[in-house]
């Protein structure tokens, strides 16, 4: 399946909305593989999208935290 810009933007928006809901009460730590399970995206897609969101989003602070059997991300509301 070829990823078109609009589908990539849609996936990014879906992930961003998911993260906003999850951190509405404060920071959280997420593993890519568990986000993938809850969002129906692959762990590989999550990794790529999270890297994009780190650079582009202003309402969330996203930091690659560690790698232990899957990438862990720290996410805070901005």
N, CA, C, O and CB atoms as a CASP TS submission, in Angstrom:
PFRMAT TS
TARGET T0000
AUTHOR 0000-0000-0000
METHOD Language model
MODEL 1
PARENT N/A
ATOM      1  N   UNK     1       0.842  -1.177   0.000  1.00  0.00           N
ATOM      2  CA  UNK     1       0.000   0.000   0.000  1.00  0.00           C
ATOM      3  C   UNK     1       0.892   1.248   0.000  1.00  0.00           C
ATOM      4  O   UNK     1       1.794   1.371   0.829  1.00  0.00           O
ATOM      5  CB  UNK     1      -0.961  -0.006   1.224  1.00  0.00           C
ATOM      6  N   UNK     2       0.643   2.144  -0.908  1.00  0.00           N
ATOM      7  CA  UNK     2       1.412   3.373  -1.007  1.00  0.00           C
ATOM      8  C   UNK     2       0.816   4.423  -0.091  1.00  0.00           C
ATOM      9  O   UNK     2      -0.396   4.640  -0.080  1.00  0.00           O
ATOM     10  CB  UNK     2       1.455   3.879  -2.455  1.00  0.00           C
ATOM     11  N   UNK     3       1.666   5.064   0.665  1.00  0.00           N
ATOM     12  CA  UNK     3       1.206   6.079   1.608  1.00  0.00           C
ATOM     13  C   UNK     3       1.130   7.426   0.901  1.00  0.00           C
ATOM     14  O   UNK     3       2.167   7.986   0.546  1.00  0.00           O
ATOM     15  CB  UNK     3       2.144   6.158   2.842  1.00  0.00           C
ATOM     16  N   UNK     4      -0.054   7.951   0.692  1.00  0.00           N
ATOM     17  CA  UNK     4      -0.213   9.254   0.065  1.00  0.00           C
ATOM     18  C   UNK     4      -0.093  10.334   1.114  1.00  0.00           C
ATOM     19  O   UNK     4      -0.298  10.061   2.297  1.00  0.00           O
ATOM     20  CB  UNK     4      -1.559   9.357  -0.666  1.00  0.00           C
ATOM     21  N   UNK     5       0.235  11.565   0.715  1.00  0.00           N
ATOM     22  CA  UNK     5       0.352  12.636   1.709  1.00  0.00           C
ATOM     23  C   UNK     5      -0.919  12.820   2.529  1.00  0.00           C
ATOM     24  O   UNK     5      -0.848  13.071   3.732  1.00  0.00           O
ATOM     25  CB  UNK     5       0.702  13.937   1.025  1.00  0.00           C
ATOM     26  N   UNK     6      -2.073  12.700   1.895  1.00  0.00           N
ATOM     27  CA  UNK     6      -3.309  12.913   2.651  1.00  0.00           C
ATOM     28  C   UNK     6      -3.529  11.808   3.675  1.00  0.00           C
ATOM     29  O   UNK     6      -4.010  12.081   4.775  1.00  0.00           O
ATOM     30  CB  UNK     6      -4.505  12.992   1.705  1.00  0.00           C
ATOM     31  N   UNK     7      -3.187  10.563   3.337  1.00  0.00           N
ATOM     32  CA  UNK     7      -3.360   9.501   4.321  1.00  0.00           C
ATOM     33  C   UNK     7      -2.348   9.642   5.447  1.00  0.00           C
ATOM     34  O   UNK     7      -2.650   9.338   6.601  1.00  0.00           O
ATOM     35  CB  UNK     7      -3.227   8.129   3.659  1.00  0.00           C
ATOM     36  N   UNK     8      -1.141  10.106   5.113  1.00  0.00           N
ATOM     37  CA  UNK     8      -0.138  10.351   6.138  1.00  0.00           C
ATOM     38  C   UNK     8      -0.586  11.479   7.069  1.00  0.00           C
ATOM     39  O   UNK     8      -0.432  11.384   8.287  1.00  0.00           O
ATOM     40  CB  UNK     8       1.216  10.693   5.494  1.00  0.00           C
ATOM     41  N   UNK     9      -1.136  12.537   6.495  1.00  0.00           N
ATOM     42  CA  UNK     9      -1.634  13.654   7.301  1.00  0.00           C
ATOM     43  C   UNK     9      -2.794  13.199   8.176  1.00  0.00           C
ATOM     44  O   UNK     9      -2.909  13.622   9.327  1.00  0.00           O
ATOM     45  CB  UNK     9      -2.073  14.825   6.400  1.00  0.00           C
ATOM     46  N   UNK    10      -3.644  12.347   7.641  1.00  0.00           N
ATOM     47  CA  UNK    10      -4.782  11.831   8.394  1.00  0.00           C
ATOM     48  C   UNK    10      -4.309  10.970   9.565  1.00  0.00           C
ATOM     49  O   UNK    10      -4.843  11.072  10.670  1.00  0.00           O
ATOM     50  CB  UNK    10      -5.710  11.018   7.475  1.00  0.00           C
ATOM     51  N   UNK    11      -3.311  10.126   9.325  1.00  0.00           N
ATOM     52  CA  UNK    11      -2.756   9.287  10.390  1.00  0.00           C
ATOM     53  C   UNK    11      -2.108  10.150  11.461  1.00  0.00           C
ATOM     54  O   UNK    11      -2.264   9.889  12.654  1.00  0.00           O
ATOM     55  CB  UNK    11      -1.733   8.288   9.820  1.00  0.00           C
ATOM     56  N   UNK    12      -1.378  11.181  11.036  1.00  0.00           N
ATOM     57  CA  UNK    12      -0.723  12.088  11.983  1.00  0.00           C
ATOM     58  C   UNK    12      -1.765  12.801  12.841  1.00  0.00           C
ATOM     59  O   UNK    12      -1.592  12.930  14.053  1.00  0.00           O
ATOM     60  CB  UNK    12       0.153  13.120  11.235  1.00  0.00           C
ATOM     61  N   UNK    13      -2.849  13.264  12.211  1.00  0.00           N
ATOM     62  CA  UNK    13      -3.926  13.943  12.949  1.00  0.00           C
ATOM     63  C   UNK    13      -4.599  12.986  13.929  1.00  0.00           C
ATOM     64  O   UNK    13      -4.924  13.368  15.052  1.00  0.00           O
ATOM     65  CB  UNK    13      -4.973  14.521  11.972  1.00  0.00           C
ATOM     66  N   UNK    14      -4.807  11.745  13.502  1.00  0.00           N
ATOM     67  CA  UNK    14      -5.420  10.730  14.364  1.00  0.00           C
ATOM     68  C   UNK    14      -4.540  10.467  15.584  1.00  0.00           C
ATOM     69  O   UNK    14      -5.033  10.400  16.710  1.00  0.00           O
ATOM     70  CB  UNK    14      -5.656   9.418  13.579  1.00  0.00           C
ATOM     71  N   UNK    15      -3.231  10.319  15.354  1.00  0.00           N
ATOM     72  CA  UNK    15      -2.298  10.075  16.456  1.00  0.00           C
ATOM     73  C   UNK    15      -2.241  11.276  17.390  1.00  0.00           C
ATOM     74  O   UNK    15      -2.232  11.111  18.610  1.00  0.00           O
ATOM     75  CB  UNK    15      -0.895   9.759  15.915  1.00  0.00           C
ATOM     76  N   UNK    16      -2.202  12.464  16.837  1.00  0.00           N
ATOM     77  CA  UNK    16      -2.137  13.678  17.658  1.00  0.00           C
ATOM     78  C   UNK    16      -3.372  13.795  18.551  1.00  0.00           C
ATOM     79  O   UNK    16      -3.258  14.145  19.725  1.00  0.00           O
ATOM     80  CB  UNK    16      -2.008  14.928  16.763  1.00  0.00           C
ATOM     81  N   UNK    17      -4.541  13.504  18.002  1.00  0.00           N
ATOM     82  CA  UNK    17      -5.782  13.551  18.794  1.00  0.00           C
ATOM     83  C   UNK    17      -5.740  12.511  19.910  1.00  0.00           C
ATOM     84  O   UNK    17      -6.132  12.796  21.041  1.00  0.00           O
ATOM     85  CB  UNK    17      -7.020  13.314  17.889  1.00  0.00           C
ATOM     86  N   UNK    18      -5.270  11.316  19.597  1.00  0.00           N
ATOM     87  CA  UNK    18      -5.131  10.254  20.602  1.00  0.00           C
ATOM     88  C   UNK    18      -4.215  10.718  21.734  1.00  0.00           C
ATOM     89  O   UNK    18      -4.546  10.556  22.909  1.00  0.00           O
ATOM     90  CB  UNK    18      -4.575   8.954  19.957  1.00  0.00           C
ATOM     91  N   UNK    19      -3.067  11.295  21.381  1.00  0.00           N
ATOM     92  CA  UNK    19      -2.118  11.749  22.401  1.00  0.00           C
ATOM     93  C   UNK    19      -2.699  12.868  23.250  1.00  0.00           C
ATOM     94  O   UNK    19      -2.523  12.874  24.468  1.00  0.00           O
ATOM     95  CB  UNK    19      -0.825  12.217  21.748  1.00  0.00           C
ATOM     96  N   UNK    20      -3.386  13.811  22.624  1.00  0.00           N
ATOM     97  CA  UNK    20      -4.016  14.904  23.385  1.00  0.00           C
ATOM     98  C   UNK    20      -4.972  14.353  24.445  1.00  0.00           C
ATOM     99  O   UNK    20      -4.973  14.805  25.590  1.00  0.00           O
ATOM    100  CB  UNK    20      -4.777  15.858  22.433  1.00  0.00           C
ATOM    101  N   UNK    21      -5.774  13.381  24.051  1.00  0.00           N
ATOM    102  CA  UNK    21      -6.729  12.789  24.998  1.00  0.00           C
ATOM    103  C   UNK    21      -6.003  12.087  26.146  1.00  0.00           C
ATOM    104  O   UNK    21      -6.414  12.182  27.302  1.00  0.00           O
ATOM    105  CB  UNK    21      -7.656  11.793  24.275  1.00  0.00           C
ATOM    106  N   UNK    22      -4.931  11.388  25.817  1.00  0.00           N
ATOM    107  CA  UNK    22      -4.210  10.620  26.819  1.00  0.00           C
ATOM    108  C   UNK    22      -3.461  11.489  27.825  1.00  0.00           C
ATOM    109  O   UNK    22      -3.277  11.075  28.970  1.00  0.00           O
ATOM    110  CB  UNK    22      -3.248   9.698  26.144  1.00  0.00           C
ATOM    111  N   UNK    23      -3.025  12.682  27.427  1.00  0.00           N
ATOM    112  CA  UNK    23      -2.230  13.532  28.320  1.00  0.00           C
ATOM    113  C   UNK    23      -3.017  14.722  28.860  1.00  0.00           C
ATOM    114  O   UNK    23      -2.431  15.669  29.385  1.00  0.00           O
ATOM    115  CB  UNK    23      -1.001  14.030  27.594  1.00  0.00           C
ATOM    116  N   UNK    24      -4.313  14.677  28.737  1.00  0.00           N
ATOM    117  CA  UNK    24      -5.124  15.811  29.190  1.00  0.00           C
ATOM    118  C   UNK    24      -4.945  16.099  30.683  1.00  0.00           C
ATOM    119  O   UNK    24      -5.163  17.229  31.119  1.00  0.00           O
ATOM    120  CB  UNK    24      -6.593  15.548  28.893  1.00  0.00           C
ATOM    121  N   UNK    25      -4.552  15.098  31.471  1.00  0.00           N
ATOM    122  CA  UNK    25      -4.344  15.289  32.911  1.00  0.00           C
ATOM    123  C   UNK    25      -2.874  15.402  33.295  1.00  0.00           C
ATOM    124  O   UNK    25      -2.550  15.473  34.480  1.00  0.00           O
ATOM    125  CB  UNK    25      -4.969  14.148  33.671  1.00  0.00           C
ATOM    126  N   UNK    26      -1.981  15.421  32.310  1.00  0.00           N
ATOM    127  CA  UNK    26      -0.558  15.522  32.618  1.00  0.00           C
ATOM    128  C   UNK    26       0.265  14.592  31.752  1.00  0.00           C
ATOM    129  O   UNK    26      -0.264  13.913  30.872  1.00  0.00           O
ATOM    130  CB  UNK    26      -0.311  15.215  34.080  1.00  0.00           C
ATOM    131  N   UNK    27       1.580  14.566  32.010  1.00  0.00           N
ATOM    132  CA  UNK    27       2.472  13.791  31.154  1.00  0.00           C
ATOM    133  C   UNK    27       2.263  12.294  31.304  1.00  0.00           C
ATOM    134  O   UNK    27       1.802  11.806  32.336  1.00  0.00           O
ATOM    135  CB  UNK    27       3.906  14.133  31.460  1.00  0.00           C
ATOM    136  N   UNK    28       2.615  11.584  30.242  1.00  0.00           N
ATOM    137  CA  UNK    28       2.545  10.122  30.234  1.00  0.00           C
ATOM    138  C   UNK    28       3.691   9.590  29.411  1.00  0.00           C
ATOM    139  O   UNK    28       4.274  10.295  28.587  1.00  0.00           O
ATOM    140  CB  UNK    28       1.186   9.618  29.677  1.00  0.00           C
ATOM    141  N   UNK    29       4.000   8.338  29.648  1.00  0.00           N
ATOM    142  CA  UNK    29       5.002   7.623  28.874  1.00  0.00           C
ATOM    143  C   UNK    29       4.289   6.556  28.060  1.00  0.00           C
ATOM    144  O   UNK    29       3.404   5.864  28.562  1.00  0.00           O
ATOM    145  CB  UNK    29       6.100   6.997  29.796  1.00  0.00           C
ATOM    146  N   UNK    30       4.682   6.431  26.802  1.00  0.00           N
ATOM    147  CA  UNK    30       4.038   5.498  25.888  1.00  0.00           C
ATOM    148  C   UNK    30       5.079   4.661  25.180  1.00  0.00           C
ATOM    149  O   UNK    30       6.152   5.163  24.844  1.00  0.00           O
ATOM    150  CB  UNK    30       3.170   6.241  24.871  1.00  0.00           C
ATOM    151  N   UNK    31       4.785   3.402  24.950  1.00  0.00           N
ATOM    152  CA  UNK    31       5.594   2.564  24.073  1.00  0.00           C
ATOM    153  C   UNK    31       4.899   2.538  22.719  1.00  0.00           C
ATOM    154  O   UNK    31       3.676   2.418  22.641  1.00  0.00           O
ATOM    155  CB  UNK    31       5.780   1.107  24.659  1.00  0.00           C
ATOM    156  N   UNK    32       5.681   2.652  21.662  1.00  0.00           N
ATOM    157  CA  UNK    32       5.127   2.672  20.309  1.00  0.00           C
ATOM    158  C   UNK    32       4.217   1.482  20.051  1.00  0.00           C
ATOM    159  O   UNK    32       3.149   1.636  19.458  1.00  0.00           O
ATOM    160  CB  UNK    32       6.248   2.692  19.284  1.00  0.00           C
ATOM    161  N   UNK    33       4.627   0.293  20.491  1.00  0.00           N
ATOM    162  CA  UNK    33       3.833  -0.901  20.194  1.00  0.00           C
ATOM    163  C   UNK    33       2.467  -0.862  20.881  1.00  0.00           C
ATOM    164  O   UNK    33       1.506  -1.421  20.353  1.00  0.00           O
ATOM    165  CB  UNK    33       4.592  -2.154  20.620  1.00  0.00           C
ATOM    166  N   UNK    34       2.359  -0.220  22.042  1.00  0.00           N
ATOM    167  CA  UNK    34       1.062  -0.144  22.720  1.00  0.00           C
ATOM    168  C   UNK    34       0.175   0.930  22.093  1.00  0.00           C
ATOM    169  O   UNK    34      -1.041   0.759  22.010  1.00  0.00           O
ATOM    170  CB  UNK    34       1.256   0.142  24.216  1.00  0.00           C
ATOM    171  N   UNK    35       0.778   2.036  21.651  1.00  0.00           N
ATOM    172  CA  UNK    35       0.004   3.039  20.907  1.00  0.00           C
ATOM    173  C   UNK    35      -0.543   2.385  19.641  1.00  0.00           C
ATOM    174  O   UNK    35      -1.700   2.592  19.278  1.00  0.00           O
ATOM    175  CB  UNK    35       0.884   4.297  20.555  1.00  0.00           C
ATOM    176  N   UNK    36       0.292   1.598  18.976  1.00  0.00           N
ATOM    177  CA  UNK    36      -0.121   0.917  17.746  1.00  0.00           C
ATOM    178  C   UNK    36      -1.337   0.032  17.998  1.00  0.00           C
ATOM    179  O   UNK    36      -2.271   0.022  17.197  1.00  0.00           O
ATOM    180  CB  UNK    36       1.036   0.077  17.181  1.00  0.00           C
ATOM    181  N   UNK    37      -1.333  -0.700  19.090  1.00  0.00           N
ATOM    182  CA  UNK    37      -2.468  -1.572  19.426  1.00  0.00           C
ATOM    183  C   UNK    37      -3.756  -0.777  19.590  1.00  0.00           C
ATOM    184  O   UNK    37      -4.825  -1.236  19.188  1.00  0.00           O
ATOM    185  CB  UNK    37      -2.177  -2.354  20.709  1.00  0.00           C
ATOM    186  N   UNK    38      -3.664   0.402  20.173  1.00  0.00           N
ATOM    187  CA  UNK    38      -4.853   1.203  20.466  1.00  0.00           C
ATOM    188  C   UNK    38      -5.315   2.078  19.305  1.00  0.00           C
ATOM    189  O   UNK    38      -6.470   2.503  19.277  1.00  0.00           O
ATOM    190  CB  UNK    38      -4.587   2.070  21.652  1.00  0.00           C
ATOM    191  N   UNK    39      -4.430   2.353  18.345  1.00  0.00           N
ATOM    192  CA  UNK    39      -4.781   3.266  17.261  1.00  0.00           C
ATOM    193  C   UNK    39      -4.938   2.579  15.912  1.00  0.00           C
ATOM    194  O   UNK    39      -5.296   3.227  14.928  1.00  0.00           O
ATOM    195  CB  UNK    39      -3.745   4.333  17.151  1.00  0.00           C
ATOM    196  N   UNK    40      -4.677   1.287  15.852  1.00  0.00           N
ATOM    197  CA  UNK    40      -4.748   0.523  14.607  1.00  0.00           C
ATOM    198  C   UNK    40      -3.718   0.987  13.573  1.00  0.00           C
ATOM    199  O   UNK    40      -3.916   0.804  12.372  1.00  0.00           O
ATOM    200  CB  UNK    40      -6.143   0.628  14.020  1.00  0.00           C
ATOM    201  N   UNK    41      -2.635   1.579  14.033  1.00  0.00           N
ATOM    202  CA  UNK    41      -1.493   1.906  13.192  1.00  0.00           C
ATOM    203  C   UNK    41      -0.388   0.922  13.556  1.00  0.00           C
ATOM    204  O   UNK    41      -0.425   0.320  14.628  1.00  0.00           O
ATOM    205  CB  UNK    41      -1.030   3.407  13.381  1.00  0.00           C
ATOM    206  N   UNK    42       0.588   0.755  12.681  1.00  0.00           N
ATOM    207  CA  UNK    42       1.698  -0.148  13.002  1.00  0.00           C
ATOM    208  C   UNK    42       2.703   0.581  13.908  1.00  0.00           C
ATOM    209  O   UNK    42       2.749   1.810  13.942  1.00  0.00           O
ATOM    210  CB  UNK    42       2.400  -0.658  11.696  1.00  0.00           C
ATOM    211  N   UNK    43       3.493  -0.196  14.630  1.00  0.00           N
ATOM    212  CA  UNK    43       4.521   0.400  15.488  1.00  0.00           C
ATOM    213  C   UNK    43       5.507   1.204  14.640  1.00  0.00           C
ATOM    214  O   UNK    43       6.003   2.239  15.086  1.00  0.00           O
ATOM    215  CB  UNK    43       5.269  -0.697  16.295  1.00  0.00           C
ATOM    216  N   UNK    44       5.792   0.746  13.439  1.00  0.00           N
ATOM    217  CA  UNK    44       6.686   1.467  12.539  1.00  0.00           C
ATOM    218  C   UNK    44       6.069   2.823  12.162  1.00  0.00           C
ATOM    219  O   UNK    44       6.762   3.840  12.152  1.00  0.00           O
ATOM    220  CB  UNK    44       6.976   0.624  11.266  1.00  0.00           C
ATOM    221  N   UNK    45       4.768   2.834  11.854  1.00  0.00           N
ATOM    222  CA  UNK    45       4.088   4.097  11.547  1.00  0.00           C
ATOM    223  C   UNK    45       4.121   5.031  12.746  1.00  0.00           C
ATOM    224  O   UNK    45       4.348   6.231  12.593  1.00  0.00           O
ATOM    225  CB  UNK    45       2.633   3.840  11.118  1.00  0.00           C
ATOM    226  N   UNK    46       3.897   4.490  13.937  1.00  0.00           N
ATOM    227  CA  UNK    46       3.907   5.309  15.154  1.00  0.00           C
ATOM    228  C   UNK    46       5.268   5.971  15.313  1.00  0.00           C
ATOM    229  O   UNK    46       5.341   7.169  15.587  1.00  0.00           O
ATOM    230  CB  UNK    46       3.572   4.451  16.405  1.00  0.00           C
ATOM    231  N   UNK    47       6.335   5.220  15.146  1.00  0.00           N
ATOM    232  CA  UNK    47       7.679   5.782  15.277  1.00  0.00           C
ATOM    233  C   UNK    47       7.919   6.931  14.312  1.00  0.00           C
ATOM    234  O   UNK    47       8.445   7.975  14.697  1.00  0.00           O
ATOM    235  CB  UNK    47       8.717   4.705  15.051  1.00  0.00           C
ATOM    236  N   UNK    48       7.533   6.738  13.060  1.00  0.00           N
ATOM    237  CA  UNK    48       7.721   7.790  12.054  1.00  0.00           C
ATOM    238  C   UNK    48       6.848   9.001  12.356  1.00  0.00           C
ATOM    239  O   UNK    48       7.305  10.139  12.249  1.00  0.00           O
ATOM    240  CB  UNK    48       7.404   7.254  10.651  1.00  0.00           C
ATOM    241  N   UNK    49       5.602   8.763  12.731  1.00  0.00           N
ATOM    242  CA  UNK    49       4.680   9.870  13.009  1.00  0.00           C
ATOM    243  C   UNK    49       5.089  10.633  14.269  1.00  0.00           C
ATOM    244  O   UNK    49       4.994  11.860  14.308  1.00  0.00           O
ATOM    245  CB  UNK    49       3.246   9.343  13.160  1.00  0.00           C
ATOM    246  N   UNK    50       5.541   9.916  15.295  1.00  0.00           N
ATOM    247  CA  UNK    50       5.970  10.581  16.526  1.00  0.00           C
ATOM    248  C   UNK    50       7.174  11.475  16.246  1.00  0.00           C
ATOM    249  O   UNK    50       7.264  12.580  16.782  1.00  0.00           O
ATOM    250  CB  UNK    50       6.313   9.541  17.620  1.00  0.00           C
ATOM    251  N   UNK    51       8.099  11.005  15.410  1.00  0.00           N
ATOM    252  CA  UNK    51       9.257  11.823  15.058  1.00  0.00           C
ATOM    253  C   UNK    51       8.809  13.098  14.346  1.00  0.00           C
ATOM    254  O   UNK    51       9.351  14.174  14.600  1.00  0.00           O
ATOM    255  CB  UNK    51      10.235  11.026  14.168  1.00  0.00           C
ATOM    256  N   UNK    52       7.828  12.985  13.464  1.00  0.00           N
ATOM    257  CA  UNK    52       7.290  14.163  12.773  1.00  0.00           C
ATOM    258  C   UNK    52       6.618  15.107  13.761  1.00  0.00           C
ATOM    259  O   UNK    52       6.810  16.322  13.701  1.00  0.00           O
ATOM    260  CB  UNK    52       6.288  13.740  11.681  1.00  0.00           C
ATOM    261  N   UNK    53       5.829  14.542  14.672  1.00  0.00           N
ATOM    262  CA  UNK    53       5.119  15.377  15.644  1.00  0.00           C
ATOM    263  C   UNK    53       6.086  16.085  16.594  1.00  0.00           C
ATOM    264  O   UNK    53       5.815  17.205  17.027  1.00  0.00           O
ATOM    265  CB  UNK    53       4.132  14.527  16.446  1.00  0.00           C
ATOM    266  N   UNK    54       7.207  15.444  16.922  1.00  0.00           N
ATOM    267  CA  UNK    54       8.222  16.087  17.773  1.00  0.00           C
ATOM    268  C   UNK    54       8.628  17.431  17.194  1.00  0.00           C
ATOM    269  O   UNK    54       8.824  18.401  17.926  1.00  0.00           O
ATOM    270  CB  UNK    54       9.463  15.183  17.926  1.00  0.00           C
ATOM    271  N   UNK    55       8.751  17.479  15.883  1.00  0.00           N
ATOM    272  CA  UNK    55       9.227  18.671  15.195  1.00  0.00           C
ATOM    273  C   UNK    55       8.122  19.678  14.873  1.00  0.00           C
ATOM    274  O   UNK    55       8.400  20.869  14.729  1.00  0.00           O
ATOM    275  CB  UNK    55       9.913  18.271  13.931  1.00  0.00           C
ATOM    276  N   UNK    56       6.886  19.222  14.760  1.00  0.00           N
ATOM    277  CA  UNK    56       5.857  20.098  14.189  1.00  0.00           C
ATOM    278  C   UNK    56       4.742  20.531  15.129  1.00  0.00           C
ATOM    279  O   UNK    56       4.091  21.544  14.873  1.00  0.00           O
ATOM    280  CB  UNK    56       5.251  19.426  13.047  1.00  0.00           C
ATOM    281  N   UNK    57       4.507  19.808  16.188  1.00  0.00           N
ATOM    282  CA  UNK    57       3.361  20.151  17.040  1.00  0.00           C
ATOM    283  C   UNK    57       3.731  21.191  18.089  1.00  0.00           C
ATOM    284  O   UNK    57       4.838  21.177  18.628  1.00  0.00           O
ATOM    285  CB  UNK    57       2.816  18.899  17.725  1.00  0.00           C
ATOM    286  N   UNK    58       2.803  22.084  18.370  1.00  0.00           N
ATOM    287  CA  UNK    58       3.054  23.117  19.379  1.00  0.00           C
ATOM    288  C   UNK    58       2.223  22.919  20.637  1.00  0.00           C
ATOM    289  O   UNK    58       2.489  23.555  21.657  1.00  0.00           O
ATOM    290  CB  UNK    58       2.773  24.484  18.801  1.00  0.00           C
ATOM    291  N   UNK    59       1.225  22.052  20.584  1.00  0.00           N
ATOM    292  CA  UNK    59       0.366  21.857  21.755  1.00  0.00           C
ATOM    293  C   UNK    59       0.749  20.624  22.568  1.00  0.00           C
ATOM    294  O   UNK    59       0.138  20.347  23.600  1.00  0.00           O
ATOM    295  CB  UNK    59      -1.078  21.744  21.321  1.00  0.00           C
ATOM    296  N   UNK    60       1.757  19.882  22.109  1.00  0.00           N
ATOM    297  CA  UNK    60       2.278  18.737  22.849  1.00  0.00           C
ATOM    298  C   UNK    60       3.800  18.802  22.833  1.00  0.00           C
ATOM    299  O   UNK    60       4.402  19.234  21.851  1.00  0.00           O
ATOM    300  CB  UNK    60       1.768  17.392  22.242  1.00  0.00           C
ATOM    301  N   UNK    61       4.413  18.369  23.928  1.00  0.00           N
ATOM    302  CA  UNK    61       5.868  18.195  23.961  1.00  0.00           C
ATOM    303  C   UNK    61       6.111  16.691  23.892  1.00  0.00           C
ATOM    304  O   UNK    61       5.672  15.941  24.764  1.00  0.00           O
ATOM    305  CB  UNK    61       6.526  18.845  25.268  1.00  0.00           C
ATOM    306  N   UNK    62       6.805  16.264  22.859  1.00  0.00           N
ATOM    307  CA  UNK    62       7.052  14.844  22.638  1.00  0.00           C
ATOM    308  C   UNK    62       8.552  14.617  22.630  1.00  0.00           C
ATOM    309  O   UNK    62       9.294  15.282  21.907  1.00  0.00           O
ATOM    310  CB  UNK    62       6.403  14.354  21.307  1.00  0.00           C
ATOM    311  N   UNK    63       8.985  13.670  23.444  1.00  0.00           N
ATOM    312  CA  UNK    63      10.413  13.390  23.566  1.00  0.00           C
ATOM    313  C   UNK    63      10.642  11.879  23.494  1.00  0.00           C
ATOM    314  O   UNK    63       9.988  11.108  24.196  1.00  0.00           O
ATOM    315  CB  UNK    63      10.980  13.971  24.893  1.00  0.00           C
ATOM    316  N   UNK    64      11.564  11.477  22.650  1.00  0.00           N
ATOM    317  CA  UNK    64      11.962  10.072  22.609  1.00  0.00           C
ATOM    318  C   UNK    64      12.707   9.795  23.896  1.00  0.00           C
ATOM    319  O   UNK    64      13.754  10.394  24.142  1.00  0.00           O
ATOM    320  CB  UNK    64      12.846   9.740  21.344  1.00  0.00           C
ATOM    321  N   UNK    65      12.197   8.913  24.710  1.00  0.00           N
ATOM    322  CA  UNK    65      12.693   8.743  26.067  1.00  0.00           C
ATOM    323  C   UNK    65      13.704   7.610  26.180  1.00  0.00           C
ATOM    324  O   UNK    65      14.811   7.821  26.674  1.00  0.00           O
ATOM    325  CB  UNK    65      11.543   8.494  27.005  1.00  0.00           C
ATOM    326  N   UNK    66      13.344   6.413  25.731  1.00  0.00           N
ATOM    327  CA  UNK    66      14.261   5.282  25.842  1.00  0.00           C
ATOM    328  C   UNK    66      13.837   4.173  24.892  1.00  0.00           C
ATOM    329  O   UNK    66      12.790   4.247  24.249  1.00  0.00           O
ATOM    330  CB  UNK    66      14.313   4.758  27.291  1.00  0.00           C
ATOM    331  N   UNK    67      14.667   3.154  24.818  1.00  0.00           N
ATOM    332  CA  UNK    67      14.330   1.986  24.015  1.00  0.00           C
ATOM    333  C   UNK    67      14.599   0.750  24.841  1.00  0.00           C
ATOM    334  O   UNK    67      15.746   0.435  25.157  1.00  0.00           O
ATOM    335  CB  UNK    67      15.135   1.953  22.687  1.00  0.00           C
ATOM    336  N   UNK    68      13.523   0.046  25.194  1.00  0.00           N
ATOM    337  CA  UNK    68      13.611  -1.229  25.890  1.00  0.00           C
ATOM    338  C   UNK    68      12.498  -2.093  25.315  1.00  0.00           C
ATOM    339  O   UNK    68      11.347  -1.993  25.742  1.00  0.00           O
ATOM    340  CB  UNK    68      13.485  -1.064  27.467  1.00  0.00           C
ATOM    341  N   UNK    69      12.825  -2.915  24.379  1.00  0.00           N
ATOM    342  CA  UNK    69      11.900  -3.787  23.650  1.00  0.00           C
ATOM    343  C   UNK    69      10.909  -3.024  22.770  1.00  0.00           C
ATOM    344  O   UNK    69      10.175  -3.640  21.998  1.00  0.00           O
ATOM    345  CB  UNK    69      11.137  -4.642  24.628  1.00  0.00           C
ATOM    346  N   UNK    70      10.879  -1.743  22.870  1.00  0.00           N
ATOM    347  CA  UNK    70      10.097  -0.848  21.996  1.00  0.00           C
ATOM    348  C   UNK    70      10.443   0.578  22.404  1.00  0.00           C
ATOM    349  O   UNK    70      10.832   0.828  23.545  1.00  0.00           O
ATOM    350  CB  UNK    70       8.527  -1.120  22.110  1.00  0.00           C
ATOM    351  N   UNK    71      10.302   1.503  21.474  1.00  0.00           N
ATOM    352  CA  UNK    71      10.605   2.904  21.799  1.00  0.00           C
ATOM    353  C   UNK    71       9.592   3.434  22.799  1.00  0.00           C
ATOM    354  O   UNK    71       8.389   3.215  22.655  1.00  0.00           O
ATOM    355  CB  UNK    71      10.610   3.782  20.522  1.00  0.00           C
ATOM    356  N   UNK    72      10.086   4.132  23.811  1.00  0.00           N
ATOM    357  CA  UNK    72       9.230   4.787  24.778  1.00  0.00           C
ATOM    358  C   UNK    72       9.280   6.288  24.510  1.00  0.00           C
ATOM    359  O   UNK    72      10.349   6.860  24.295  1.00  0.00           O
ATOM    360  CB  UNK    72       9.665   4.454  26.239  1.00  0.00           C
ATOM    361  N   UNK    73       8.106   6.913  24.527  1.00  0.00           N
ATOM    362  CA  UNK    73       7.975   8.346  24.285  1.00  0.00           C
ATOM    363  C   UNK    73       7.383   9.006  25.520  1.00  0.00           C
ATOM    364  O   UNK    73       6.457   8.478  26.136  1.00  0.00           O
ATOM    365  CB  UNK    73       7.097   8.625  23.036  1.00  0.00           C
ATOM    366  N   UNK    74       7.921  10.154  25.872  1.00  0.00           N
ATOM    367  CA  UNK    74       7.349  10.969  26.945  1.00  0.00           C
ATOM    368  C   UNK    74       6.563  12.083  26.272  1.00  0.00           C
ATOM    369  O   UNK    74       7.089  12.801  25.423  1.00  0.00           O
ATOM    370  CB  UNK    74       8.464  11.545  27.915  1.00  0.00           C
ATOM    371  N   UNK    75       5.293  12.223  26.659  1.00  0.00           N
ATOM    372  CA  UNK    75       4.425  13.223  26.049  1.00  0.00           C
ATOM    373  C   UNK    75       3.804  14.071  27.152  1.00  0.00           C
ATOM    374  O   UNK    75       3.245  13.552  28.118  1.00  0.00           O
ATOM    375  CB  UNK    75       3.324  12.554  25.174  1.00  0.00           C
ATOM    376  N   UNK    76       3.914  15.388  26.987  1.00  0.00           N
ATOM    377  CA  UNK    76       3.335  16.362  27.925  1.00  0.00           C
ATOM    378  C   UNK    76       2.432  17.312  27.140  1.00  0.00           C
ATOM    379  O   UNK    76       2.700  17.598  25.973  1.00  0.00           O
ATOM    380  CB  UNK    76       4.461  17.160  28.691  1.00  0.00           C
ATOM    381  N   UNK    77       1.367  17.800  27.772  1.00  0.00           N
ATOM    382  CA  UNK    77       0.647  18.914  27.141  1.00  0.00           C
ATOM    383  C   UNK    77       1.551  20.153  27.199  1.00  0.00           C
ATOM    384  O   UNK    77       2.234  20.374  28.198  1.00  0.00           O
ATOM    385  CB  UNK    77      -0.744  19.185  27.859  1.00  0.00           C
ATOM    386  N   UNK    78       1.556  20.945  26.149  1.00  0.00           N
ATOM    387  CA  UNK    78       2.419  22.128  26.108  1.00  0.00           C
ATOM    388  C   UNK    78       1.794  23.288  26.865  1.00  0.00           C
ATOM    389  O   UNK    78       2.382  24.367  26.936  1.00  0.00           O
ATOM    390  CB  UNK    78       2.696  22.540  24.661  1.00  0.00           C
TER
END
